[in-house]
Amino acid sequence: MPDFSPDDNKLALKVVFYGPALSGKTTNLMQLHSLLNPERKGELMVLETRDDRTLFFDMLPIGLRGGSGLDLRLKLYTVPGQVQHDSTRKAVLSRADGVVFVADSQPSQQDNNAIAFGNLEENLEKVGLDIDTLPMVVQFNKRDIPGVVPEQELQERWSDTPWSPLVMASALRGDGVIESFQILLDRLYTQIDDEFHLAADHGISRRNFVERLSRSSGQGAPCA
């Protein structure tokens, strides 16, 4: 749920990277922090737990300013994948505006993917969100590892879901990381524009929204 402050003309959005333990959520976020060059980008902050890591961008991580002066901020979080941290995952999911589900492409991890996805659905329901309507991207990571489940098999398995087609990625190499984020931004824009009229009231078009928030190092200024 977006956090809008009309007095300050600020709009804060929350995106959560979710998935089983060691699927590459942390690596995705680290690569985004390294590769992206938006108008504003905060420091990458790490909260250590005993068995896993939770990384997140704080309040001023990625942002842009609309023609109306709207201060739009995007906060990115990962959640720990270990079972014992379920209360943390649920708390981080609260009021989420979008999700990137990071799955592991290795055959031995397919059951863990399914368990984590079921856990995501349950926790979203507990915090009052609907997995079928929440903007979401499903990424299958670790494509650089030999013997992964073939892409065609995965695409066919997910073909009848709202999240098809899947994104294939190697977060370690940076492959598919920005693409996953851009697809999520595009889906997120639809809902945010419906509620806050980004294009009509603030001069932020869909293309502008996606390009300005996902611009990588070396790119010039995006088109309006």
Secondary structure, DSSP 8 states (H G I E B T S, - for coil): --EEETTTTEEEEEEEEE-STTSSHHHHHHHHHHHB--SB---EEEEE-SSSEEEEE-SSSEEEE-TT--EEEEEEEE---SGGGHHHHHHHHTT-SEEEEEEE-SGGGHHHHHHHHHHHHHHHHHTT--TTTS-EEEEEE-TTSTT---HHHHHHHTTTSTT-S-EE-BTTTTBTHHHHHHHHHHHHHHHHHHHH-HHHHH---HHHHHHHHH-BTT------
